[in-house]
Each structure stands twice: as C-alpha cells, then as structure tokens.
Amino acid sequence: MGIDREKIFFPYLSNYDVEEMYIILKGSRKGISSFMKKAKSVATGNIYKDEEALFEIFKAELPNEIKARKIQYFGELVQMIS
C-alpha cells in the first residue's frame, strides 16, 4: 500500500510558495532576491513556520500591494496561491 503524495497535506510554506505569493502581489519578479533574503531570515531551513513574522516582512516590503488588495491576514496571502 503506497502513499498518495497528492493527498498529503504539508502545513508549512516553502521558498517556492513564498516566491509565488511575492510574484502574484508584485506582478513581477523585480526585487525578489532582496525580499527572499529577508524572508529566509524567519525560515527554519527552507520551511516557513512563523506566519506572523513572514507576514510582517510582506507588509514592510510590499505595503502598497498589501493595501491595494486590502489584505489584513496572512491567510489571505496563502489563499492567493491555493
């Protein structure tokens, strides 16, 4: 009996997820290297468990984009990549 990898739920975000949220918010990859360097400072390895700290980085780095989309909670960012 094998594991169906499609049905496994991973509760934490990866670098790929964070990059995808950035690109969707920003509309481009411009500035992503600098952003990811800051984002990785709150990661454990390549996994983001501290959602509040990551959300603070998004708000600090992309304040206009967050405001324009009226994003108030980290979950709203995650929904963009769901």
PDB file of N, CA, C and O in Angstrom:
ATOM      1  N   MET A   1       0.849  -1.179   0.000  1.00  0.00           N
ATOM      2  CA  MET A   1       0.000   0.000   0.000  1.00  0.00           C
ATOM      3  C   MET A   1       0.891   1.238   0.000  1.00  0.00           C
ATOM      4  O   MET A   1       1.583   1.495   0.985  1.00  0.00           O
ATOM      5  N   GLY A   2       0.886   1.992  -1.065  1.00  0.00           N
ATOM      6  CA  GLY A   2       1.730   3.181  -1.205  1.00  0.00           C
ATOM      7  C   GLY A   2       1.030   4.430  -0.697  1.00  0.00           C
ATOM      8  O   GLY A   2      -0.181   4.445  -0.477  1.00  0.00           O
ATOM      9  N   ILE A   3       1.812   5.456  -0.520  1.00  0.00           N
ATOM     10  CA  ILE A   3       1.286   6.744  -0.071  1.00  0.00           C
ATOM     11  C   ILE A   3       0.928   7.579  -1.291  1.00  0.00           C
ATOM     12  O   ILE A   3       1.729   7.714  -2.216  1.00  0.00           O
ATOM     13  N   ASP A   4      -0.266   8.134  -1.290  1.00  0.00           N
ATOM     14  CA  ASP A   4      -0.695   9.012  -2.370  1.00  0.00           C
ATOM     15  C   ASP A   4      -0.193  10.416  -2.051  1.00  0.00           C
ATOM     16  O   ASP A   4      -0.795  11.125  -1.245  1.00  0.00           O
ATOM     17  N   ARG A   5       0.910  10.816  -2.682  1.00  0.00           N
ATOM     18  CA  ARG A   5       1.544  12.099  -2.387  1.00  0.00           C
ATOM     19  C   ARG A   5       0.625  13.275  -2.700  1.00  0.00           C
ATOM     20  O   ARG A   5       0.803  14.357  -2.141  1.00  0.00           O
ATOM     21  N   GLU A   6      -0.340  13.087  -3.570  1.00  0.00           N
ATOM     22  CA  GLU A   6      -1.273  14.156  -3.905  1.00  0.00           C
ATOM     23  C   GLU A   6      -2.165  14.500  -2.716  1.00  0.00           C
ATOM     24  O   GLU A   6      -2.658  15.624  -2.627  1.00  0.00           O
ATOM     25  N   LYS A   7      -2.381  13.563  -1.810  1.00  0.00           N
ATOM     26  CA  LYS A   7      -3.305  13.770  -0.701  1.00  0.00           C
ATOM     27  C   LYS A   7      -2.601  14.128   0.600  1.00  0.00           C
ATOM     28  O   LYS A   7      -3.261  14.344   1.616  1.00  0.00           O
ATOM     29  N   ILE A   8      -1.279  14.196   0.586  1.00  0.00           N
ATOM     30  CA  ILE A   8      -0.549  14.563   1.796  1.00  0.00           C
ATOM     31  C   ILE A   8      -0.623  16.068   1.966  1.00  0.00           C
ATOM     32  O   ILE A   8      -0.413  16.822   1.016  1.00  0.00           O
ATOM     33  N   PHE A   9      -0.924  16.499   3.187  1.00  0.00           N
ATOM     34  CA  PHE A   9      -1.028  17.921   3.489  1.00  0.00           C
ATOM     35  C   PHE A   9       0.228  18.379   4.202  1.00  0.00           C
ATOM     36  O   PHE A   9       0.584  17.838   5.249  1.00  0.00           O
ATOM     37  N   PHE A  10       0.900  19.370   3.645  1.00  0.00           N
ATOM     38  CA  PHE A  10       2.073  19.946   4.272  1.00  0.00           C
ATOM     39  C   PHE A  10       1.666  21.307   4.833  1.00  0.00           C
ATOM     40  O   PHE A  10       1.381  22.225   4.062  1.00  0.00           O
ATOM     41  N   PRO A  11       1.633  21.457   6.152  1.00  0.00           N
ATOM     42  CA  PRO A  11       1.084  22.666   6.752  1.00  0.00           C
ATOM     43  C   PRO A  11       1.984  23.894   6.676  1.00  0.00           C
ATOM     44  O   PRO A  11       1.541  24.993   7.010  1.00  0.00           O
ATOM     45  N   TYR A  12       3.225  23.740   6.249  1.00  0.00           N
ATOM     46  CA  TYR A  12       4.138  24.868   6.211  1.00  0.00           C
ATOM     47  C   TYR A  12       4.435  25.271   4.783  1.00  0.00           C
ATOM     48  O   TYR A  12       4.289  24.478   3.852  1.00  0.00           O
ATOM     49  N   LEU A  13       4.854  26.512   4.624  1.00  0.00           N
ATOM     50  CA  LEU A  13       5.174  27.041   3.310  1.00  0.00           C
ATOM     51  C   LEU A  13       6.637  26.806   2.971  1.00  0.00           C
ATOM     52  O   LEU A  13       7.490  26.731   3.856  1.00  0.00           O
ATOM     53  N   SER A  14       6.913  26.691   1.691  1.00  0.00           N
ATOM     54  CA  SER A  14       8.287  26.520   1.205  1.00  0.00           C
ATOM     55  C   SER A  14       8.747  27.818   0.540  1.00  0.00           C
ATOM     56  O   SER A  14       7.967  28.758   0.387  1.00  0.00           O
ATOM     57  N   ASN A  15      10.015  27.859   0.150  1.00  0.00           N
ATOM     58  CA  ASN A  15      10.522  29.020  -0.589  1.00  0.00           C
ATOM     59  C   ASN A  15       9.698  29.252  -1.850  1.00  0.00           C
ATOM     60  O   ASN A  15       9.384  30.392  -2.193  1.00  0.00           O
ATOM     61  N   TYR A  16       9.353  28.174  -2.532  1.00  0.00           N
ATOM     62  CA  TYR A  16       8.560  28.290  -3.753  1.00  0.00           C
ATOM     63  C   TYR A  16       7.234  28.997  -3.476  1.00  0.00           C
ATOM     64  O   TYR A  16       6.828  29.873  -4.239  1.00  0.00           O
ATOM     65  N   ASP A  17       6.557  28.621  -2.386  1.00  0.00           N
ATOM     66  CA  ASP A  17       5.272  29.232  -2.037  1.00  0.00           C
ATOM     67  C   ASP A  17       5.429  30.729  -1.774  1.00  0.00           C
ATOM     68  O   ASP A  17       4.635  31.541  -2.247  1.00  0.00           O
ATOM     69  N   VAL A  18       6.459  31.076  -1.018  1.00  0.00           N
ATOM     70  CA  VAL A  18       6.692  32.479  -0.667  1.00  0.00           C
ATOM     71  C   VAL A  18       7.023  33.286  -1.922  1.00  0.00           C
ATOM     72  O   VAL A  18       6.535  34.404  -2.090  1.00  0.00           O
ATOM     73  N   GLU A  19       7.847  32.724  -2.799  1.00  0.00           N
ATOM     74  CA  GLU A  19       8.159  33.401  -4.060  1.00  0.00           C
ATOM     75  C   GLU A  19       6.901  33.598  -4.895  1.00  0.00           C
ATOM     76  O   GLU A  19       6.708  34.655  -5.496  1.00  0.00           O
ATOM     77  N   GLU A  20       6.059  32.595  -4.932  1.00  0.00           N
ATOM     78  CA  GLU A  20       4.820  32.686  -5.708  1.00  0.00           C
ATOM     79  C   GLU A  20       3.906  33.785  -5.161  1.00  0.00           C
ATOM     80  O   GLU A  20       3.311  34.535  -5.935  1.00  0.00           O
ATOM     81  N   MET A  21       3.791  33.885  -3.833  1.00  0.00           N
ATOM     82  CA  MET A  21       2.983  34.948  -3.231  1.00  0.00           C
ATOM     83  C   MET A  21       3.556  36.319  -3.600  1.00  0.00           C
ATOM     84  O   MET A  21       2.810  37.242  -3.928  1.00  0.00           O
ATOM     85  N   TYR A  22       4.879  36.445  -3.542  1.00  0.00           N
ATOM     86  CA  TYR A  22       5.532  37.709  -3.889  1.00  0.00           C
ATOM     87  C   TYR A  22       5.217  38.091  -5.334  1.00  0.00           C
ATOM     88  O   TYR A  22       4.828  39.227  -5.607  1.00  0.00           O
ATOM     89  N   ILE A  23       5.385  37.154  -6.246  1.00  0.00           N
ATOM     90  CA  ILE A  23       5.169  37.432  -7.672  1.00  0.00           C
ATOM     91  C   ILE A  23       3.719  37.817  -7.943  1.00  0.00           C
ATOM     92  O   ILE A  23       3.456  38.732  -8.722  1.00  0.00           O
ATOM     93  N   ILE A  24       2.793  37.134  -7.315  1.00  0.00           N
ATOM     94  CA  ILE A  24       1.377  37.465  -7.504  1.00  0.00           C
ATOM     95  C   ILE A  24       1.087  38.860  -6.969  1.00  0.00           C
ATOM     96  O   ILE A  24       0.402  39.646  -7.623  1.00  0.00           O
ATOM     97  N   LEU A  25       1.603  39.173  -5.787  1.00  0.00           N
ATOM     98  CA  LEU A  25       1.383  40.500  -5.201  1.00  0.00           C
ATOM     99  C   LEU A  25       2.046  41.601  -6.024  1.00  0.00           C
ATOM    100  O   LEU A  25       1.416  42.606  -6.353  1.00  0.00           O
ATOM    101  N   LYS A  26       3.305  41.406  -6.350  1.00  0.00           N
ATOM    102  CA  LYS A  26       4.108  42.428  -7.026  1.00  0.00           C
ATOM    103  C   LYS A  26       3.780  42.534  -8.511  1.00  0.00           C
ATOM    104  O   LYS A  26       3.872  43.611  -9.099  1.00  0.00           O
ATOM    105  N   GLY A  27       3.396  41.412  -9.111  1.00  0.00           N
ATOM    106  CA  GLY A  27       3.129  41.402 -10.546  1.00  0.00           C
ATOM    107  C   GLY A  27       4.382  41.197 -11.369  1.00  0.00           C
ATOM    108  O   GLY A  27       4.336  41.236 -12.599  1.00  0.00           O
ATOM    109  N   SER A  28       5.509  40.977 -10.696  1.00  0.00           N
ATOM    110  CA  SER A  28       6.772  40.719 -11.387  1.00  0.00           C
ATOM    111  C   SER A  28       7.755  40.089 -10.403  1.00  0.00           C
ATOM    112  O   SER A  28       7.453  39.936  -9.219  1.00  0.00           O
ATOM    113  N   ARG A  29       8.926  39.730 -10.905  1.00  0.00           N
ATOM    114  CA  ARG A  29       9.980  39.166 -10.056  1.00  0.00           C
ATOM    115  C   ARG A  29      10.937  40.251  -9.566  1.00  0.00           C
ATOM    116  O   ARG A  29      11.875  39.959  -8.824  1.00  0.00           O
ATOM    117  N   LYS A  30      10.711  41.486  -9.968  1.00  0.00           N
ATOM    118  CA  LYS A  30      11.608  42.575  -9.605  1.00  0.00           C
ATOM    119  C   LYS A  30      11.710  42.707  -8.084  1.00  0.00           C
ATOM    120  O   LYS A  30      10.701  42.857  -7.395  1.00  0.00           O
ATOM    121  N   GLY A  31      12.931  42.650  -7.577  1.00  0.00           N
ATOM    122  CA  GLY A  31      13.170  42.794  -6.152  1.00  0.00           C
ATOM    123  C   GLY A  31      13.041  41.511  -5.350  1.00  0.00           C
ATOM    124  O   GLY A  31      13.165  41.533  -4.126  1.00  0.00           O
ATOM    125  N   ILE A  32      12.795  40.394  -6.021  1.00  0.00           N
ATOM    126  CA  ILE A  32      12.534  39.150  -5.310  1.00  0.00           C
ATOM    127  C   ILE A  32      13.761  38.638  -4.551  1.00  0.00           C
ATOM    128  O   ILE A  32      13.612  38.042  -3.484  1.00  0.00           O
ATOM    129  N   SER A  33      14.953  38.855  -5.072  1.00  0.00           N
ATOM    130  CA  SER A  33      16.161  38.361  -4.385  1.00  0.00           C
ATOM    131  C   SER A  33      16.319  39.016  -3.024  1.00  0.00           C
ATOM    132  O   SER A  33      16.584  38.342  -2.028  1.00  0.00           O
ATOM    133  N   SER A  34      16.157  40.322  -2.987  1.00  0.00           N
ATOM    134  CA  SER A  34      16.267  41.060  -1.729  1.00  0.00           C
ATOM    135  C   SER A  34      15.163  40.630  -0.763  1.00  0.00           C
ATOM    136  O   SER A  34      15.404  40.438   0.429  1.00  0.00           O
ATOM    137  N   PHE A  35      13.956  40.485  -1.294  1.00  0.00           N
ATOM    138  CA  PHE A  35      12.830  40.064  -0.469  1.00  0.00           C
ATOM    139  C   PHE A  35      13.062  38.678   0.124  1.00  0.00           C
ATOM    140  O   PHE A  35      12.835  38.459   1.314  1.00  0.00           O
ATOM    141  N   MET A  36      13.514  37.748  -0.709  1.00  0.00           N
ATOM    142  CA  MET A  36      13.709  36.372  -0.238  1.00  0.00           C
ATOM    143  C   MET A  36      14.819  36.292   0.807  1.00  0.00           C
ATOM    144  O   MET A  36      14.754  35.467   1.718  1.00  0.00           O
ATOM    145  N   LYS A  37      15.818  37.127   0.682  1.00  0.00           N
ATOM    146  CA  LYS A  37      16.879  37.154   1.692  1.00  0.00           C
ATOM    147  C   LYS A  37      16.289  37.524   3.052  1.00  0.00           C
ATOM    148  O   LYS A  37      16.635  36.925   4.070  1.00  0.00           O
ATOM    149  N   LYS A  38      15.406  38.507   3.061  1.00  0.00           N
ATOM    150  CA  LYS A  38      14.744  38.912   4.309  1.00  0.00           C
ATOM    151  C   LYS A  38      13.772  37.831   4.785  1.00  0.00           C
ATOM    152  O   LYS A  38      13.701  37.536   5.978  1.00  0.00           O
ATOM    153  N   ALA A  39      13.033  37.249   3.861  1.00  0.00           N
ATOM    154  CA  ALA A  39      12.065  36.219   4.220  1.00  0.00           C
ATOM    155  C   ALA A  39      12.757  35.000   4.822  1.00  0.00           C
ATOM    156  O   ALA A  39      12.271  34.417   5.791  1.00  0.00           O
ATOM    157  N   LYS A  40      13.888  34.620   4.244  1.00  0.00           N
ATOM    158  CA  LYS A  40      14.608  33.441   4.734  1.00  0.00           C
ATOM    159  C   LYS A  40      15.136  33.632   6.153  1.00  0.00           C
ATOM    160  O   LYS A  40      15.467  32.658   6.829  1.00  0.00           O
ATOM    161  N   SER A  41      15.214  34.875   6.602  1.00  0.00           N
ATOM    162  CA  SER A  41      15.676  35.125   7.973  1.00  0.00           C
ATOM    163  C   SER A  41      14.672  34.616   9.010  1.00  0.00           C
ATOM    164  O   SER A  41      15.029  34.422  10.172  1.00  0.00           O
ATOM    165  N   VAL A  42      13.421  34.401   8.600  1.00  0.00           N
ATOM    166  CA  VAL A  42      12.409  33.884   9.533  1.00  0.00           C
ATOM    167  C   VAL A  42      12.063  32.426   9.247  1.00  0.00           C
ATOM    168  O   VAL A  42      11.156  31.864   9.862  1.00  0.00           O
ATOM    169  N   ALA A  43      12.787  31.821   8.314  1.00  0.00           N
ATOM    170  CA  ALA A  43      12.530  30.418   7.957  1.00  0.00           C
ATOM    171  C   ALA A  43      13.385  29.487   8.801  1.00  0.00           C
ATOM    172  O   ALA A  43      14.437  29.867   9.315  1.00  0.00           O
ATOM    173  N   THR A  44      12.913  28.280   8.926  1.00  0.00           N
ATOM    174  CA  THR A  44      13.684  27.204   9.537  1.00  0.00           C
ATOM    175  C   THR A  44      14.093  26.314   8.379  1.00  0.00           C
ATOM    176  O   THR A  44      13.289  25.541   7.858  1.00  0.00           O
ATOM    177  N   GLY A  45      15.352  26.430   7.981  1.00  0.00           N
ATOM    178  CA  GLY A  45      15.772  25.748   6.763  1.00  0.00           C
ATOM    179  C   GLY A  45      15.083  26.409   5.588  1.00  0.00           C
ATOM    180  O   GLY A  45      15.255  27.606   5.355  1.00  0.00           O
ATOM    181  N   ASN A  46      14.316  25.651   4.859  1.00  0.00           N
ATOM    182  CA  ASN A  46      13.540  26.200   3.743  1.00  0.00           C
ATOM    183  C   ASN A  46      12.046  26.145   4.017  1.00  0.00           C
ATOM    184  O   ASN A  46      11.235  26.139   3.092  1.00  0.00           O
ATOM    185  N   ILE A  47      11.692  26.104   5.289  1.00  0.00           N
ATOM    186  CA  ILE A  47      10.285  25.993   5.680  1.00  0.00           C
ATOM    187  C   ILE A  47       9.910  27.189   6.546  1.00  0.00           C
ATOM    188  O   ILE A  47      10.660  27.588   7.437  1.00  0.00           O
ATOM    189  N   TYR A  48       8.744  27.752   6.272  1.00  0.00           N
ATOM    190  CA  TYR A  48       8.248  28.925   6.998  1.00  0.00           C
ATOM    191  C   TYR A  48       7.149  28.494   7.962  1.00  0.00           C
ATOM    192  O   TYR A  48       6.042  28.150   7.549  1.00  0.00           O
ATOM    193  N   LYS A  49       7.474  28.517   9.249  1.00  0.00           N
ATOM    194  CA  LYS A  49       6.518  28.125  10.279  1.00  0.00           C
ATOM    195  C   LYS A  49       5.940  29.336  10.996  1.00  0.00           C
ATOM    196  O   LYS A  49       4.814  29.287  11.490  1.00  0.00           O
ATOM    197  N   ASP A  50       6.709  30.430  11.055  1.00  0.00           N
ATOM    198  CA  ASP A  50       6.265  31.636  11.752  1.00  0.00           C
ATOM    199  C   ASP A  50       5.541  32.543  10.763  1.00  0.00           C
ATOM    200  O   ASP A  50       6.144  33.425  10.152  1.00  0.00           O
ATOM    201  N   GLU A  51       4.255  32.314  10.619  1.00  0.00           N
ATOM    202  CA  GLU A  51       3.458  33.049   9.639  1.00  0.00           C
ATOM    203  C   GLU A  51       3.399  34.536   9.949  1.00  0.00           C
ATOM    204  O   GLU A  51       3.432  35.361   9.036  1.00  0.00           O
ATOM    205  N   GLU A  52       3.311  34.887  11.227  1.00  0.00           N
ATOM    206  CA  GLU A  52       3.219  36.297  11.605  1.00  0.00           C
ATOM    207  C   GLU A  52       4.486  37.050  11.220  1.00  0.00           C
ATOM    208  O   GLU A  52       4.412  38.165  10.704  1.00  0.00           O
ATOM    209  N   ALA A  53       5.643  36.452  11.465  1.00  0.00           N
ATOM    210  CA  ALA A  53       6.910  37.098  11.105  1.00  0.00           C
ATOM    211  C   ALA A  53       7.012  37.260   9.590  1.00  0.00           C
ATOM    212  O   ALA A  53       7.462  38.298   9.104  1.00  0.00           O
ATOM    213  N   LEU A  54       6.600  36.253   8.855  1.00  0.00           N
ATOM    214  CA  LEU A  54       6.631  36.334   7.396  1.00  0.00           C
ATOM    215  C   LEU A  54       5.660  37.398   6.897  1.00  0.00           C
ATOM    216  O   LEU A  54       5.974  38.144   5.969  1.00  0.00           O
ATOM    217  N   PHE A  55       4.498  37.467   7.504  1.00  0.00           N
ATOM    218  CA  PHE A  55       3.501  38.474   7.118  1.00  0.00           C
ATOM    219  C   PHE A  55       4.041  39.887   7.370  1.00  0.00           C
ATOM    220  O   PHE A  55       3.797  40.795   6.575  1.00  0.00           O
ATOM    221  N   GLU A  56       4.760  40.070   8.457  1.00  0.00           N
ATOM    222  CA  GLU A  56       5.367  41.371   8.753  1.00  0.00           C
ATOM    223  C   GLU A  56       6.359  41.768   7.669  1.00  0.00           C
ATOM    224  O   GLU A  56       6.448  42.942   7.310  1.00  0.00           O
ATOM    225  N   ILE A  57       7.098  40.810   7.151  1.00  0.00           N
ATOM    226  CA  ILE A  57       8.045  41.096   6.061  1.00  0.00           C
ATOM    227  C   ILE A  57       7.284  41.491   4.800  1.00  0.00           C
ATOM    228  O   ILE A  57       7.672  42.441   4.120  1.00  0.00           O
ATOM    229  N   PHE A  58       6.219  40.784   4.482  1.00  0.00           N
ATOM    230  CA  PHE A  58       5.409  41.156   3.321  1.00  0.00           C
ATOM    231  C   PHE A  58       4.870  42.571   3.482  1.00  0.00           C
ATOM    232  O   PHE A  58       4.919  43.365   2.543  1.00  0.00           O
ATOM    233  N   LYS A  59       4.354  42.893   4.672  1.00  0.00           N
ATOM    234  CA  LYS A  59       3.790  44.223   4.904  1.00  0.00           C
ATOM    235  C   LYS A  59       4.858  45.308   4.816  1.00  0.00           C
ATOM    236  O   LYS A  59       4.580  46.403   4.326  1.00  0.00           O
ATOM    237  N   ALA A  60       6.063  45.028   5.276  1.00  0.00           N
ATOM    238  CA  ALA A  60       7.146  46.014   5.238  1.00  0.00           C
ATOM    239  C   ALA A  60       7.692  46.205   3.827  1.00  0.00           C
ATOM    240  O   ALA A  60       8.025  47.322   3.431  1.00  0.00           O
ATOM    241  N   GLU A  61       7.781  45.122   3.076  1.00  0.00           N
ATOM    242  CA  GLU A  61       8.388  45.170   1.750  1.00  0.00           C
ATOM    243  C   GLU A  61       7.402  45.512   0.630  1.00  0.00           C
ATOM    244  O   GLU A  61       7.791  46.096  -0.381  1.00  0.00           O
ATOM    245  N   LEU A  62       6.153  45.159   0.802  1.00  0.00           N
ATOM    246  CA  LEU A  62       5.143  45.402  -0.238  1.00  0.00           C
ATOM    247  C   LEU A  62       3.910  46.104   0.351  1.00  0.00           C
ATOM    248  O   LEU A  62       2.789  45.625   0.180  1.00  0.00           O
ATOM    249  N   PRO A  63       4.107  47.226   1.038  1.00  0.00           N
ATOM    250  CA  PRO A  63       2.970  47.871   1.709  1.00  0.00           C
ATOM    251  C   PRO A  63       1.881  48.342   0.751  1.00  0.00           C
ATOM    252  O   PRO A  63       0.695  48.220   1.057  1.00  0.00           O
ATOM    253  N   ASN A  64       2.263  48.868  -0.384  1.00  0.00           N
ATOM    254  CA  ASN A  64       1.262  49.365  -1.343  1.00  0.00           C
ATOM    255  C   ASN A  64       0.431  48.231  -1.928  1.00  0.00           C
ATOM    256  O   ASN A  64      -0.778  48.361  -2.115  1.00  0.00           O
ATOM    257  N   GLU A  65       1.098  47.117  -2.214  1.00  0.00           N
ATOM    258  CA  GLU A  65       0.406  45.965  -2.790  1.00  0.00           C
ATOM    259  C   GLU A  65      -0.551  45.338  -1.771  1.00  0.00           C
ATOM    260  O   GLU A  65      -1.659  44.926  -2.115  1.00  0.00           O
ATOM    261  N   ILE A  66      -0.105  45.273  -0.520  1.00  0.00           N
ATOM    262  CA  ILE A  66      -0.955  44.730   0.553  1.00  0.00           C
ATOM    263  C   ILE A  66      -2.180  45.624   0.743  1.00  0.00           C
ATOM    264  O   ILE A  66      -3.304  45.139   0.873  1.00  0.00           O
ATOM    265  N   LYS A  67      -1.945  46.929   0.757  1.00  0.00           N
ATOM    266  CA  LYS A  67      -3.042  47.887   0.949  1.00  0.00           C
ATOM    267  C   LYS A  67      -4.022  47.855  -0.221  1.00  0.00           C
ATOM    268  O   LYS A  67      -5.237  47.864  -0.022  1.00  0.00           O
ATOM    269  N   ALA A  68      -3.486  47.818  -1.449  1.00  0.00           N
ATOM    270  CA  ALA A  68      -4.343  47.822  -2.641  1.00  0.00           C
ATOM    271  C   ALA A  68      -5.264  46.605  -2.681  1.00  0.00           C
ATOM    272  O   ALA A  68      -6.404  46.698  -3.135  1.00  0.00           O
ATOM    273  N   ARG A  69      -4.769  45.474  -2.210  1.00  0.00           N
ATOM    274  CA  ARG A  69      -5.582  44.249  -2.207  1.00  0.00           C
ATOM    275  C   ARG A  69      -6.367  44.078  -0.908  1.00  0.00           C
ATOM    276  O   ARG A  69      -7.089  43.097  -0.734  1.00  0.00           O
ATOM    277  N   LYS A  70      -6.217  45.044   0.004  1.00  0.00           N
ATOM    278  CA  LYS A  70      -6.932  45.043   1.290  1.00  0.00           C
ATOM    279  C   LYS A  70      -6.688  43.752   2.073  1.00  0.00           C
ATOM    280  O   LYS A  70      -7.607  43.174   2.654  1.00  0.00           O
ATOM    281  N   ILE A  71      -5.434  43.319   2.072  1.00  0.00           N
ATOM    282  CA  ILE A  71      -5.053  42.098   2.787  1.00  0.00           C
ATOM    283  C   ILE A  71      -4.807  42.449   4.246  1.00  0.00           C
ATOM    284  O   ILE A  71      -3.986  43.313   4.556  1.00  0.00           O
ATOM    285  N   GLN A  72      -5.517  41.780   5.131  1.00  0.00           N
ATOM    286  CA  GLN A  72      -5.388  42.046   6.565  1.00  0.00           C
ATOM    287  C   GLN A  72      -4.786  40.884   7.327  1.00  0.00           C
ATOM    288  O   GLN A  72      -4.258  41.069   8.424  1.00  0.00           O
ATOM    289  N   TYR A  73      -4.857  39.689   6.762  1.00  0.00           N
ATOM    290  CA  TYR A  73      -4.399  38.487   7.457  1.00  0.00           C
ATOM    291  C   TYR A  73      -3.506  37.656   6.538  1.00  0.00           C
ATOM    292  O   TYR A  73      -3.656  37.668   5.317  1.00  0.00           O
ATOM    293  N   PHE A  74      -2.589  36.945   7.152  1.00  0.00           N
ATOM    294  CA  PHE A  74      -1.674  36.115   6.383  1.00  0.00           C
ATOM    295  C   PHE A  74      -2.425  35.078   5.555  1.00  0.00           C
ATOM    296  O   PHE A  74      -2.009  34.763   4.439  1.00  0.00           O
ATOM    297  N   GLY A  75      -3.495  34.558   6.070  1.00  0.00           N
ATOM    298  CA  GLY A  75      -4.283  33.560   5.350  1.00  0.00           C
ATOM    299  C   GLY A  75      -4.774  34.053   4.003  1.00  0.00           C
ATOM    300  O   GLY A  75      -4.953  33.263   3.076  1.00  0.00           O
ATOM    301  N   GLU A  76      -4.992  35.345   3.891  1.00  0.00           N
ATOM    302  CA  GLU A  76      -5.427  35.917   2.626  1.00  0.00           C
ATOM    303  C   GLU A  76      -4.311  35.844   1.580  1.00  0.00           C
ATOM    304  O   GLU A  76      -4.586  35.688   0.391  1.00  0.00           O
ATOM    305  N   LEU A  77      -3.061  35.956   2.018  1.00  0.00           N
ATOM    306  CA  LEU A  77      -1.933  35.772   1.104  1.00  0.00           C
ATOM    307  C   LEU A  77      -1.856  34.321   0.641  1.00  0.00           C
ATOM    308  O   LEU A  77      -1.654  34.044  -0.542  1.00  0.00           O
ATOM    309  N   VAL A  78      -2.017  33.414   1.573  1.00  0.00           N
ATOM    310  CA  VAL A  78      -1.936  31.993   1.260  1.00  0.00           C
ATOM    311  C   VAL A  78      -3.038  31.604   0.273  1.00  0.00           C
ATOM    312  O   VAL A  78      -2.812  30.779  -0.611  1.00  0.00           O
ATOM    313  N   GLN A  79      -4.215  32.185   0.416  1.00  0.00           N
ATOM    314  CA  GLN A  79      -5.321  31.872  -0.480  1.00  0.00           C
ATOM    315  C   GLN A  79      -4.989  32.243  -1.927  1.00  0.00           C
ATOM    316  O   GLN A  79      -5.525  31.637  -2.855  1.00  0.00           O
ATOM    317  N   MET A  80      -4.123  33.219  -2.128  1.00  0.00           N
ATOM    318  CA  MET A  80      -3.753  33.626  -3.476  1.00  0.00           C
ATOM    319  C   MET A  80      -3.034  32.520  -4.230  1.00  0.00           C
ATOM    320  O   MET A  80      -3.075  32.489  -5.460  1.00  0.00           O
ATOM    321  N   ILE A  81      -2.377  31.613  -3.523  1.00  0.00           N
ATOM    322  CA  ILE A  81      -1.640  30.539  -4.198  1.00  0.00           C
ATOM    323  C   ILE A  81      -2.349  29.199  -4.103  1.00  0.00           C
ATOM    324  O   ILE A  81      -1.830  28.182  -4.564  1.00  0.00           O
ATOM    325  N   SER A  82      -3.524  29.197  -3.513  1.00  0.00           N
ATOM    326  CA  SER A  82      -4.273  27.942  -3.349  1.00  0.00           C
ATOM    327  C   SER A  82      -5.001  27.570  -4.609  1.00  0.00           C
ATOM    328  O   SER A  82      -5.681  26.544  -4.649  1.00  0.00           O
TER     329      SER A  82
END
